[in-house]
Amino acid sequence: MAALPGAIVSLALDVHDSSGMRGMTTAWRRIVREVLREVAQHWHAEILDQHFSGRNRTEYRHEPRTRWYLSVWKPRKGSGTGRYADLVLTGRSWRAAKLGRVSVRAGAAVLTMAMPAYFTKPFVGTIHGPGRPRRVTRQPDKVRELTTISLRDRAALVRRARAEAIARFDAARRARGAKRAVARMNRAMALGGP
C-alpha cells in the first residue's frame, strides 16, 4: 500500500476579530478535519493525474530511466501514454491510484491507495526481452515519485485549504450568531416583549 504523506498543509489562521471565538473549539476541530479531507480529495482528484503525464520528470523529480528502458522496453511494452510517461507502462498503476480512500486522523489527512506489487516492491532480476537478456539491479522509487508534491501544487493546496477554512469558520460563526439571536428572540417572546 502506498500512502500520501499526511502533513500537506497545516491550518493556522490569523483571527483579528476574536469576539466569536469563545466556544468554537469543537467547531474548529470539525472544520480542520473537513478541510484536510477536502484538500486530500482535491489532490487525489486533480493533482494525482499530473504525476502520470508525460512532462512530469523535472517537476516531480523522477529518477532517470535507463536508455535501454526508454528506447526498447517502453515503446515495445507500453500502451497509450505508457510509451512516454515515467510512471505508466500499461496504465495498471494509474487505474489503481485513482481508487483511493481518504481518512483524517490526528490532524492529518491520509490517502491510502492499493497499488500493484511492482510499484512498492519493484522487480530486480533478469529480463528476457528483445536482444540479449538484461540484468535489472535497481528500480526507481515509484512511491516517492508518486507522492512528491511540487512547490506549485503545495501552494495551490495551501490556498485551497485557507479559503475553505475561512469560509467554513465564518459560516460556523454566522450559524452560532443566528442561534444566539433565535434564542434571544424566543426568550423575549416567552417573556412577552423584547
MIDOSE-1310 file (N, C-alpha, C; in nm, 2 decimals, decimal comma, always signed):
residues 194
maal	+0,08/-0,12/+0,00/+0,00/+0,00/+0,00/+0,09/+0,12/+0,00; +0,05/+0,22/-0,08/+0,12/+0,35/-0,08/+0,03/+0,45/-0,02; +0,09/+0,53/+0,06/+0,00/+0,63/+0,13/+0,06/+0,77/+0,11; -0,02/+0,87/+0,09/+0,02/+1,01/+0,07/+0,06/+1,06/+0,21
pgai	+0,18/+1,13/+0,22/+0,22/+1,18/+0,35/+0,11/+1,28/+0,40; +0,08/+1,26/+0,53/-0,04/+1,33/+0,58/-0,02/+1,48/+0,60; +0,09/+1,53/+0,63/+0,10/+1,68/+0,66/+0,13/+1,75/+0,53; +0,03/+1,77/+0,45/+0,04/+1,85/+0,33/+0,04/+2,00/+0,37
vsla	-0,06/+2,04/+0,45/-0,07/+2,17/+0,49/-0,11/+2,17/+0,64; -0,07/+2,28/+0,71/-0,12/+2,29/+0,85/-0,21/+2,41/+0,85; -0,31/+2,40/+0,93/-0,41/+2,51/+0,93/-0,39/+2,59/+1,05; -0,34/+2,71/+1,03/-0,33/+2,81/+1,14/-0,37/+2,95/+1,08
ldvh	-0,48/+3,00/+1,13/-0,53/+3,13/+1,07/-0,51/+3,24/+1,17; -0,48/+3,36/+1,11/-0,48/+3,48/+1,20/-0,62/+3,53/+1,21; -0,67/+3,53/+1,33/-0,81/+3,58/+1,35/-0,80/+3,72/+1,42; -0,84/+3,82/+1,35/-0,83/+3,96/+1,40/-0,95/+3,99/+1,49
dssg	-1,06/+3,93/+1,46/-1,18/+3,95/+1,54/-1,21/+3,83/+1,62; -1,17/+3,83/+1,74/-1,18/+3,71/+1,83/-1,31/+3,71/+1,91; -1,41/+3,80/+1,87/-1,53/+3,80/+1,95/-1,61/+3,68/+1,94; -1,61/+3,61/+1,82/-1,68/+3,49/+1,80/-1,61/+3,36/+1,83
mrgm	-1,49/+3,37/+1,88/-1,40/+3,25/+1,90/-1,44/+3,17/+2,03; -1,50/+3,24/+2,13/-1,53/+3,16/+2,25/-1,63/+3,05/+2,22; -1,60/+2,93/+2,27/-1,69/+2,82/+2,25/-1,68/+2,76/+2,11; -1,58/+2,80/+2,03/-1,57/+2,75/+1,89/-1,47/+2,64/+1,88
ttaw	-1,42/+2,58/+1,99/-1,31/+2,48/+1,98/-1,36/+2,36/+1,91; -1,48/+2,31/+1,95/-1,53/+2,19/+1,88/-1,56/+2,21/+1,74; -1,61/+2,33/+1,70/-1,64/+2,36/+1,56/-1,51/+2,37/+1,49; -1,40/+2,43/+1,55/-1,28/+2,44/+1,48/-1,22/+2,31/+1,45
rriv	-1,22/+2,21/+1,54/-1,17/+2,08/+1,52/-1,24/+2,01/+1,40; -1,38/+2,03/+1,40/-1,46/+1,97/+1,29/-1,42/+2,04/+1,16; -1,40/+2,17/+1,16/-1,36/+2,24/+1,04/-1,22/+2,19/+0,99; -1,13/+2,18/+1,08/-0,99/+2,13/+1,04/-1,00/+1,99/+0,97
revl	-1,08/+1,90/+1,03/-1,10/+1,77/+0,97/-1,16/+1,78/+0,83; -1,26/+1,86/+0,82/-1,33/+1,87/+0,69/-1,24/+1,93/+0,59; -1,16/+2,03/+0,62/-1,07/+2,10/+0,53/-0,96/+2,00/+0,49; -0,90/+1,93/+0,58/-0,80/+1,83/+0,55/-0,85/+1,72/+0,45
reva	-0,97/+1,68/+0,48/-1,03/+1,58/+0,39/-1,05/+1,64/+0,25; -1,10/+1,76/+0,25/-1,13/+1,83/+0,12/-1,00/+1,85/+0,04; -0,89/+1,89/+0,11/-0,76/+1,91/+0,04/-0,71/+1,78/-0,01; -0,71/+1,67/+0,07/-0,66/+1,54/+0,02/-0,75/+1,49/-0,10
qhwh	-0,88/+1,51/-0,09/-0,96/+1,47/-0,21/-0,93/+1,55/-0,33; -0,90/+1,68/-0,31/-0,87/+1,76/-0,43/-0,73/+1,71/-0,49; -0,63/+1,68/-0,40/-0,51/+1,63/-0,45/-0,53/+1,50/-0,53; -0,61/+1,41/-0,48/-0,64/+1,28/-0,54/-0,71/+1,30/-0,67
aeil	-0,81/+1,39/-0,68/-0,89/+1,41/-0,80/-0,82/+1,49/-0,90; -0,75/+1,59/-0,87/-0,70/+1,69/-0,96/-0,55/+1,68/-0,99; -0,47/+1,66/-0,88/-0,32/+1,67/-0,90/-0,26/+1,54/-0,92; -0,32/+1,43/-0,87/-0,26/+1,30/-0,89/-0,23/+1,27/-1,04
dqhf	-0,33/+1,30/-1,13/-0,31/+1,27/-1,27/-0,19/+1,34/-1,33; -0,15/+1,45/-1,28/-0,03/+1,52/-1,33/+0,10/+1,43/-1,31; +0,10/+1,35/-1,21/+0,22/+1,26/-1,19/+0,23/+1,16/-1,30; +0,12/+1,13/-1,37/+0,12/+1,03/-1,47/+0,13/+1,09/-1,61
sgrn	+0,15/+1,22/-1,62/+0,15/+1,28/-1,75/+0,30/+1,27/-1,81; +0,31/+1,31/-1,93/+0,44/+1,29/-2,00/+0,55/+1,39/-1,96; +0,51/+1,51/-1,92/+0,61/+1,61/-1,89/+0,62/+1,64/-1,74; +0,64/+1,53/-1,66/+0,64/+1,55/-1,52/+0,78/+1,52/-1,46
rtey	+0,87/+1,48/-1,54/+1,00/+1,43/-1,49/+1,07/+1,54/-1,41; +1,08/+1,66/-1,44/+1,15/+1,76/-1,36/+1,07/+1,81/-1,25; +0,94/+1,83/-1,27/+0,86/+1,89/-1,17/+0,85/+1,80/-1,04; +0,83/+1,67/-1,06/+0,82/+1,58/-0,95/+0,95/+1,50/-0,92
rhep	+1,06/+1,54/-0,98/+1,19/+1,49/-0,96/+1,20/+1,34/-0,97; +1,16/+1,29/-1,09/+1,16/+1,15/-1,11/+1,31/+1,10/-1,14; +1,34/+0,99/-1,09/+1,47/+0,93/-1,12/+1,49/+0,90/-1,27; +1,60/+0,92/-1,33/+1,62/+0,89/-1,47/+1,60/+0,74/-1,50
rtrw	+1,54/+0,71/-1,61/+1,53/+0,57/-1,65/+1,64/+0,54/-1,74; +1,68/+0,41/-1,76/+1,79/+0,38/-1,84/+1,76/+0,40/-1,99; +1,86/+0,42/-2,07/+1,84/+0,44/-2,21/+1,77/+0,32/-2,27; +1,81/+0,20/-2,23/+1,75/+0,07/-2,29/+1,60/+0,07/-2,25
ylsv	+1,57/+0,10/-2,13/+1,43/+0,10/-2,09/+1,35/+0,20/-2,17; +1,40/+0,32/-2,19/+1,33/+0,42/-2,27/+1,32/+0,39/-2,42; +1,43/+0,34/-2,47/+1,43/+0,32/-2,62/+1,38/+0,18/-2,67; +1,39/+0,08/-2,58/+1,35/-0,05/-2,62/+1,22/-0,10/-2,55
wkpr	+1,23/-0,10/-2,42/+1,12/-0,16/-2,34/+0,99/-0,08/-2,35; +0,99/+0,05/-2,32/+0,87/+0,13/-2,32/+0,80/+0,13/-2,45; +0,87/+0,15/-2,57/+0,80/+0,15/-2,69/+0,73/+0,02/-2,73; +0,80/-0,09/-2,68/+0,75/-0,22/-2,72/+0,64/-0,27/-2,62
kgsg	+0,65/-0,25/-2,49/+0,55/-0,29/-2,40/+0,45/-0,19/-2,35; +0,48/-0,06/-2,37/+0,39/+0,04/-2,33/+0,27/+0,06/-2,41; +0,16/+0,10/-2,35/+0,04/+0,13/-2,43/-0,01/+0,27/-2,40; -0,05/+0,34/-2,50/-0,10/+0,48/-2,48/+0,01/+0,57/-2,42
tgry	-0,02/+0,63/-2,31/+0,08/+0,72/-2,25/+0,19/+0,65/-2,19; +0,18/+0,52/-2,18/+0,29/+0,43/-2,13/+0,41/+0,43/-2,21; +0,40/+0,48/-2,34/+0,52/+0,48/-2,42/+0,61/+0,60/-2,39; +0,56/+0,70/-2,32/+0,65/+0,82/-2,29/+0,64/+0,87/-2,15
adlv	+0,54/+0,83/-2,07/+0,53/+0,88/-1,93/+0,60/+0,79/-1,84; +0,67/+0,84/-1,74/+0,76/+0,76/-1,65/+0,68/+0,66/-1,56; +0,57/+0,70/-1,50/+0,51/+0,61/-1,40/+0,41/+0,52/-1,47; +0,39/+0,53/-1,60/+0,29/+0,44/-1,67/+0,36/+0,35/-1,77
ltgr	+0,33/+0,23/-1,77/+0,37/+0,14/-1,88/+0,24/+0,08/-1,95; +0,16/+0,02/-1,87/+0,03/-0,03/-1,93/-0,09/+0,05/-1,88; -0,08/+0,12/-1,78/-0,19/+0,20/-1,72/-0,24/+0,14/-1,59; -0,19/+0,02/-1,56/-0,25/-0,05/-1,44/-0,23/+0,03/-1,31
swra	-0,11/+0,09/-1,29/-0,08/+0,16/-1,17/-0,17/+0,29/-1,17; -0,19/+0,35/-1,28/-0,27/+0,47/-1,29/-0,41/+0,44/-1,25; -0,47/+0,34/-1,30/-0,61/+0,30/-1,27/-0,61/+0,26/-1,12; -0,51/+0,20/-1,06/-0,52/+0,16/-0,92/-0,51/+0,28/-0,83
aklg	-0,43/+0,38/-0,88/-0,41/+0,50/-0,80/-0,54/+0,58/-0,79; -0,62/+0,57/-0,89/-0,75/+0,65/-0,89/-0,84/+0,60/-0,78; -0,83/+0,47/-0,74/-0,91/+0,41/-0,64/-0,85/+0,43/-0,50; -0,86/+0,55/-0,45/-0,80/+0,58/-0,32/-0,91/+0,61/-0,21
rvsv	-0,87/+0,60/-0,09/-0,96/+0,63/+0,02/-0,89/+0,73/+0,12; -0,96/+0,83/+0,15/-0,91/+0,94/+0,24/-0,96/+0,92/+0,38; -0,87/+0,93/+0,47/-0,91/+0,92/+0,61/-0,84/+1,04/+0,68; -0,90/+1,09/+0,79/-0,84/+1,20/+0,86/-0,83/+1,16/+1,00
raga	-0,70/+1,16/+1,06/-0,68/+1,13/+1,20/-0,56/+1,21/+1,25; -0,57/+1,25/+1,37/-0,47/+1,33/+1,44/-0,42/+1,45/+1,36; -0,51/+1,52/+1,30/-0,47/+1,65/+1,23/-0,40/+1,63/+1,10; -0,42/+1,51/+1,04/-0,35/+1,48/+0,91/-0,45/+1,40/+0,83
avlt	-0,44/+1,43/+0,70/-0,52/+1,36/+0,60/-0,43/+1,25/+0,54; -0,48/+1,13/+0,53/-0,40/+1,02/+0,48/-0,48/+0,96/+0,36; -0,42/+0,96/+0,24/-0,48/+0,90/+0,13/-0,42/+0,76/+0,11; -0,50/+0,65/+0,11/-0,45/+0,52/+0,10/-0,49/+0,47/-0,04
mamp	-0,39/+0,42/-0,11/-0,41/+0,37/-0,24/-0,35/+0,22/-0,25; -0,43/+0,13/-0,30/-0,38/-0,01/-0,31/-0,31/-0,02/-0,45; -0,18/-0,01/-0,45/-0,10/-0,01/-0,57/-0,06/-0,15/-0,60; -0,03/-0,18/-0,73/+0,02/-0,31/-0,77/+0,15/-0,34/-0,70
ayft	+0,18/-0,47/-0,68/+0,31/-0,51/-0,61/+0,43/-0,45/-0,68; +0,44/-0,44/-0,81/+0,56/-0,39/-0,87/+0,58/-0,25/-0,84; +0,48/-0,18/-0,79/+0,50/-0,04/-0,75/+0,57/-0,02/-0,62; +0,54/-0,11/-0,53/+0,60/-0,10/-0,39/+0,72/-0,19/-0,38
kpfv	+0,72/-0,30/-0,45/+0,83/-0,40/-0,44/+0,88/-0,42/-0,59; +0,96/-0,33/-0,64/+0,99/-0,34/-0,79/+1,08/-0,47/-0,82; +1,06/-0,51/-0,94/+1,13/-0,62/-0,99/+1,28/-0,60/-1,00; +1,36/-0,69/-0,95/+1,51/-0,69/-0,97/+1,54/-0,83/-1,01
gtih	+1,61/-0,84/-1,13/+1,64/-0,98/-1,18/+1,68/-0,96/-1,33; +1,65/-1,07/-1,40/+1,69/-1,07/-1,55/+1,56/-1,06/-1,63; +1,56/-0,97/-1,73/+1,45/-0,96/-1,83/+1,50/-1,03/-1,95; +1,42/-1,12/-2,00/+1,44/-1,19/-2,13/+1,35/-1,12/-2,23
gpgr	+1,40/-1,01/-2,29/+1,32/-0,94/-2,38/+1,39/-0,94/-2,52; +1,36/-0,84/-2,60/+1,43/-0,84/-2,73/+1,58/-0,83/-2,71; +1,65/-0,90/-2,80/+1,80/-0,90/-2,79/+1,85/-0,99/-2,68; +1,96/-0,95/-2,62/+2,02/-1,04/-2,52/+1,95/-1,01/-2,38
prrv	+1,95/-1,10/-2,29/+1,89/-1,08/-2,16/+1,95/-0,96/-2,08; +1,87/-0,89/-2,01/+1,92/-0,77/-1,94/+1,90/-0,79/-1,79; +2,00/-0,76/-1,72/+2,00/-0,77/-1,57/+1,96/-0,64/-1,51; +1,85/-0,64/-1,43/+1,79/-0,52/-1,37/+1,84/-0,53/-1,22
trqp	+1,92/-0,43/-1,18/+1,98/-0,43/-1,05/+1,91/-0,33/-0,96; +1,84/-0,23/-1,01/+1,78/-0,13/-0,93/+1,66/-0,07/-1,01; +1,56/-0,03/-0,94/+1,44/+0,03/-1,00/+1,42/+0,17/-0,93; +1,36/+0,26/-0,99/+1,33/+0,39/-0,93/+1,23/+0,38/-0,82
dkvr	+1,23/+0,47/-0,72/+1,14/+0,46/-0,61/+1,01/+0,53/-0,66; +0,92/+0,44/-0,71/+0,80/+0,49/-0,77/+0,70/+0,55/-0,66; +0,70/+0,50/-0,54/+0,61/+0,55/-0,44/+0,65/+0,69/-0,40; +0,78/+0,72/-0,39/+0,83/+0,86/-0,37/+0,79/+0,95/-0,49
eltt	+0,81/+0,90/-0,61/+0,78/+0,98/-0,72/+0,63/+1,01/-0,73; +0,55/+0,92/-0,69/+0,40/+0,94/-0,69/+0,36/+1,04/-0,58; +0,42/+1,03/-0,46/+0,37/+1,11/-0,35/+0,44/+1,24/-0,34; +0,54/+1,27/-0,43/+0,61/+1,40/-0,42/+0,51/+1,51/-0,46
islr	+0,51/+1,62/-0,38/+0,42/+1,73/-0,40/+0,51/+1,85/-0,44; +0,49/+1,90/-0,56/+0,58/+2,01/-0,61/+0,54/+2,14/-0,54; +0,63/+2,24/-0,55/+0,61/+2,37/-0,49/+0,48/+2,43/-0,54; +0,45/+2,42/-0,67/+0,33/+2,48/-0,73/+0,21/+2,41/-0,67
draa	+0,21/+2,28/-0,66/+0,10/+2,20/-0,60/+0,08/+2,24/-0,46; +0,19/+2,25/-0,38/+0,18/+2,28/-0,24/+0,11/+2,42/-0,22; +0,15/+2,51/-0,30/+0,09/+2,65/-0,29/-0,06/+2,65/-0,33; -0,09/+2,57/-0,43/-0,24/+2,56/-0,46/-0,32/+2,49/-0,35
lvrr	-0,26/+2,39/-0,29/-0,33/+2,32/-0,18/-0,34/+2,41/-0,06; -0,24/+2,49/-0,03/-0,24/+2,58/+0,09/-0,35/+2,69/+0,06; -0,35/+2,74/-0,06/-0,46/+2,84/-0,09/-0,59/+2,78/-0,08; -0,61/+2,66/-0,13/-0,74/+2,60/-0,12/-0,78/+2,57/+0,03
arae	-0,69/+2,53/+0,11/-0,71/+2,50/+0,25/-0,75/+2,62/+0,32; -0,68/+2,73/+0,30/-0,70/+2,86/+0,37/-0,84/+2,91/+0,33; -0,87/+2,91/+0,21/-1,00/+2,96/+0,16/-1,12/+2,87/+0,22; -1,10/+2,74/+0,22/-1,20/+2,65/+0,27/-1,22/+2,68/+0,42
aiar	-1,11/+2,69/+0,50/-1,11/+2,70/+0,64/-1,18/+2,83/+0,68; -1,14/+2,94/+0,61/-1,20/+3,07/+0,64/-1,35/+3,07/+0,61; -1,39/+3,02/+0,50/-1,53/+3,01/+0,46/-1,61/+2,93/+0,56; -1,56/+2,81/+0,60/-1,63/+2,73/+0,69/-1,63/+2,79/+0,83
fdaa	-1,52/+2,85/+0,87/-1,52/+2,92/+1,01/-1,62/+3,03/+1,01; -1,62/+3,11/+0,91/-1,72/+3,22/+0,90/-1,86/+3,17/+0,90; -1,89/+3,06/+0,83/-2,02/+3,00/+0,83/-2,06/+2,95/+0,97; -1,97/+2,89/+1,04/-1,99/+2,84/+1,17/-2,02/+2,96/+1,27
rrar	-1,94/+3,07/+1,25/-1,96/+3,18/+1,34/-2,10/+3,25/+1,31; -2,14/+3,26/+1,18/-2,27/+3,31/+1,15/-2,38/+3,22/+1,20; -2,37/+3,09/+1,19/-2,47/+3,00/+1,24/-2,48/+3,01/+1,39; -2,37/+3,02/+1,46/-2,37/+3,04/+1,60/-2,43/+3,17/+1,64
gakr	-2,41/+3,28/+1,57/-2,47/+3,40/+1,59/-2,62/+3,40/+1,57; -2,66/+3,33/+1,46/-2,80/+3,31/+1,43/-2,87/+3,23/+1,54; -2,81/+3,13/+1,59/-2,87/+3,05/+1,70/-2,88/+3,14/+1,83; -2,79/+3,22/+1,85/-2,80/+3,31/+1,97/-2,91/+3,41/+1,95
avar	-2,93/+3,46/+1,83/-3,03/+3,56/+1,80/-3,17/+3,49/+1,82; -3,18/+3,37/+1,77/-3,31/+3,30/+1,78/-3,34/+3,27/+1,93; -3,24/+3,23/+2,00/-3,26/+3,21/+2,15/-3,30/+3,33/+2,22; -3,24/+3,45/+2,18/-3,28/+3,58/+2,24/-3,42/+3,61/+2,21
mnra	-3,46/+3,59/+2,08/-3,59/+3,61/+2,03/-3,69/+3,52/+2,11; -3,66/+3,40/+2,12/-3,75/+3,30/+2,19/-3,77/+3,35/+2,34; -3,66/+3,39/+2,40/-3,67/+3,43/+2,54/-3,76/+3,56/+2,55; -3,74/+3,65/+2,45/-3,81/+3,77/+2,46/-3,96/+3,74/+2,43
malg	-3,99/+3,65/+2,34/-4,13/+3,62/+2,32/-4,19/+3,54/+2,44; -4,12/+3,46/+2,51/-4,17/+3,39/+2,62/-4,20/+3,49/+2,74; -4,12/+3,60/+2,74/-4,14/+3,70/+2,85/-4,24/+3,80/+2,81; -4,28/+3,80/+2,69/-4,39/+3,90/+2,65/-4,33/+4,03/+2,59
gp	-4,21/+4,04/+2,55/-4,16/+4,16/+2,49/-4,01/+4,15/+2,48; -3,95/+4,25/+2,40/-3,81/+4,25/+2,38/-3,73/+4,29/+2,50
